[in-house]
Amino acid sequence: MIQIAILGLGTVGTGVAKVVAENARQIERKLGEPLQVKAILVRRFKDGPYRQLMTDDFRRIEEDEDIRVVVETIGGVEAAYEYTKRALNAGKHVVTANKQLVAEKGCELLALAQRKNVSYLFEASVGGGIPVLHPLTQCMAANRIDEVYGILNGTTNYILTRMVRTGAFFSDALREAQAKGYAEADPTADVEGIDAGRKICILADLAFGRQIEPETVPMEGISKLSLRDVKIAQRAGYRIKLLGRAVRLPGGGRTAYVAPHFIPGENPIASVEDVFNAVVIRGNATGDVMFYGKGAGELPTASACVADVMECLQQSPRREEIGWSPESEGFEDPSRLETRHYFRIEGSLTDAAMAFGQVEVLSEDGETAFLTEPLSGQDAVRQSRQLNVLACMRVLD
Ligand code: HSE
């Protein structure tokens, strides 16, 4: 019998307990022994199926030599960081879905795990149930990764889909996403692009091999997005999606950011809807490889956590190839990147043409919506200074 502990019993923690129980036969067949949850750390005891496993004392888990893997599903940094360090120091493998902790402290925790000869795995931290970090670090290991981009937040994609399909109000669509267990405890992290930002940092850390500090990454969400731009995009054959993007720059630098984008309808990512996420990884040998699936929710996320638990046990003592350097030099502002830009201005086509030269008009009715030729973010800001700008977004070309 292999025993594990879960820290936290929210959406993901509950999902982990369910997957371990419901898929017990498949898991045992693959591990050669049954897997059992021995303890669950909670702040408050609750009645229910896991009542007998609950403890509010982390030492009971830390000091229990039968517990070989700790699944951290608390979220946030403070307590999760403390318990993760203590569990690793106690010689236990740790698995997590906690993207904030991995984005901010992952490099340090991986180094600690290495010193203790155990694993720290976090497949569930990006893309929920979609395998993406393993393919990036293992199957695509022979590539130089030039770019990673994707729809990395299920809540905002769900909200955008509901707004487009049914004209739902932003607040109603957000409430639905919360009821389905997709949103963060504080949904500001979803709607302001911070959750997607943490995930693009993790992808970029692994893709480029150097730490990206989340506080240096510009993150813009969908809270200021107008339904008018959503409709203009649709009529012109585009979709608006919140993308996280990380790019290797010529000369060795790298950049990353999160922002809503105009996506041409023919790009497969344009038709990714509801809670689904999609991640595109561009390798210099593979070209674009796309990963697609449910990016949030109890069972998809738990499935990735339990698979990591199984990997820790099968690969014991530890998996070697995951990690990155703590050096963060070489990060550059994304405003250097050149793309076409979408603008909606209070003004005429003449105003648009005077600022940008040749443009492609999408709508003209008192306001003018148009696409520019490719230009950097800096130039987009500089050239639009004299205009009354109502909306501006990059196009994913
Ligand atoms: N709040 C996150 C999302 C959960 O909506 O994608 C999964 O990380």
Residues whose N, C-alpha, C, O or C-beta is under 5 A from the ligand:
A	BS01	HSE	S125 L152 N153 G154 T155 Y182 A183 E184 D190 G295 A296
